[in-house]
Amino acid sequence: MNSNEPAAYDAVVLAGGGARRLGGADKPGVRVGGRALLDRVLGACADARATVVVAAPRPTPRPVLWTREEPPGAGPVAALDAGLRRVTQDDVLVLSADLPFLAPDTVRRLLTALRSGGAEGALLTDADGRDQPLVAAYRTTALRRELAVLTTSHGNLTGLPLRRLTAGLDLARVPDPVGSFDCDTWDDIATARARIREHDHVLDEWISAVKDELGVDLDVDTGVLLDLARDAAHGVARPAAPLTTFLVGYAAAQAGGGPEAVAEGARKAAALAVRWAQEAEKEAGQEAGRDKAAETGGPGPDAG
């Protein structure tokens, strides 16, 4: 592994449960900003070596491993135990499937907090300072050790609360009231849906939703594309903005795709838009000169 690359990790996403406070709705499939809650969580941990989802299989925007706790509905500790059986990395990210604002940066912060000291786990705390053990990174061996202790003590893991598992771990804590926000009720869902439509969030949320819908995994400089759209709209005509950005994307795909191809296509199209606008301005100036010459009887601007 390159020394500049982050250490590998696996992810376990708990996506079962009865969602009683949502009236039994399929909570992982509830859409916020046009994307299922589960899909949003999977997007935040897209660089995991393997992602294990503990739930009945369903379509997802990227490949994952599926497993179930035994018996189904046995609770979060049993679900985590089932997920860990598919984990091979030393560090594991453990997440619930109802985190609308979880972001890759939050995942990196958790892994950094875990690896920068001697802790066995690093978890987020919410706005009230409460631990959130399902938004956390753990040492895989430490979780397996505590699961073995609980199994010996109780005979099985059915119905056990997560605090029984985390009580035996040395934990670091990372305050994050946004990343730890989860959706337990319809009011929570409404809050999440309203927040992503705020001015500071809506564009990023929309782009992420479109990429998920189209199956596109490409990070590009959206500022470059927005500047291009502005130049095309102002320098050519308003409808030129979406058509030009579409053509840049198409050209980038033909060139093999990638952020560099998009940036190069945007650079060329932006330069063309500037030349187009300058030519129009020059022509407008010459037309004005010819009109003035006609009024005064003098030579026009094109007179040699």
VENJOHU-V86056 format. One line per field, one symbol per residue. phi: phi as a letter, one per 40 degrees, with the letter a starting at -180 (. if undefined). psi: psi as a letter, one per 40 degrees, with the letter a starting at -180 (. if undefined). burial: 1 if it has 9 or more other C-alpha atoms within 8 Angstrom, else 0. Layout:
BEGIN
phi=???
psi=???
burial=???
END
This chain:
BEGIN
phi=.dccccccabbbbcbcgcfccbggccddcccbggbcdcccccccbccccabbbciccacbcacbcbabcbcdgchcccccdccccbcbccbbcbbccbbcbcbdccdcccccccccacccabbcbcccgccbcbbabbcccccccccccccccbgabcgcccccccccbcbbbbcacccccbbcbcccccccccccccdcbcccccccccccccgcbabbcccccccccccccccbadccccccccccccccccchggdcccccccccccccccccccccccccccccccccccccgccccccc
psi=hhdeiiiiiiihhhfaiefdeefeigddehhhfehiddddddddfdeidihhhgihiihieihiiiiiihiheeidddddddddeeheidihhhiiefgdehidddddddddddeeaeieihiiiadeeiigefgihihddddddddddddddediehehiddddedeihiihhhgdddehigdiddddddddddeeidedddddddddddddefhghhigddddddddddddddcidedddddddddddddddeeaidddddddddddddddddddddddddddddddddddddeeiiieeh.
burial=0000000011111110001001011011010110111111111110010111111000000001011111001111111111110010101111111111111101101110110000111111110000111011111101110110011000001011110111001011111110111011010110011001100011001100101100000000000110011111101110011001100110111000111011101100110011011000000001001101110000010000
END
